[in-house]
Amino acid sequence: MLLLRVGRRKTTWELENIDDIIKVDFWANGEPDLRLSVYLIDEHALAQTLAEHGASNRSGSRGFQNVDLSSNRVPVVTLGDSFFEFTRVSHRELHFSDESELKEFLEALRSAIGVRLHVVSRAEIKAYVDSHAADAEWVSFTAKYGAWKP
Amino acid sequence: MTHAVPQLRGRFDDTNDLSSALEHPKPPSPVRFVPPSVLRDWKGPPFRSLASSDPYRLVALVVGGQLADHDLTYAAEAVGLLPYSAQLVEVLEWLATHRSPVVREGVVYGLGGHAELSAHARSVLARLAANDPSPGVRTAAQEALEF
């Protein structure tokens, strides 16, 4: 299982400074995000997760570079606000007491970042959306929000 | 890197007309005259909201040189939500030479918003896809050209 954090930027982990990494990808409302939103999923569900996440957030057309945050830290079960049931139910949060704890967690994770990154291309997301366009949830989504083009 | 900075003209409080707000780059003029009033009431992201509520301020922030890289990347992306304008593409092209890969990735997403209408945007994306030193920026640019 993966505890997948959807990446906002493909270049985040190219940055040298962990503070910059936090500000780019682990930041919310002007401060470090101490309740990281993640998805507990099987690896085969990557494209579905990214498609549903992207559509629900009206993300721009792109692929995503994501990171597996699995560790001995216990995720908190929290219903996500995704339009889709799968990503609502698989949503979790990782809670941290303060910025230093978050920083320490990410620093440790960074040493093995190569095996934790999971890239999902735009083409894979598009293929998923195209093949599920007739599914009830996607039909309902499109009727409510209009077509989402990954 | 040194590069031309698109100049802003006109007053900041009297129009949201982007077409009158930007001129072509005039090297080498490191213009930094976005007045403090533009930033005074700004509380930070989300820039996506700013794109619809105050596009003029969004562009002023992008060219103003006062945003940190981690904010500038999202501001540049939000420029892609604005109605197409050749001048906006010029702003993004200028920003495509930024030293930070995170900012250049934001530029890619901004340009992606205009790529279907603008050959210029596509040419900048193609350049980034082929030559950018960052693998993340190159991949993002390649994907932005897939439409």
Interface residues (C-beta under 8 A of the other chain):
Chain A: R9 K10 T11 T12 E14 L15 D20 K23 V24 W27 G30 G60 S61 R62 G63 Q65 V119 S121 R122 A123 K149
Chain B: K43 G44 P45 A68 D69 H70 T73 E77 G80 P101 V102 R104 E105 G106 Y109 G112 G113 S134 P135 G136 V137 T139 A140 E143 A144 E146 F147
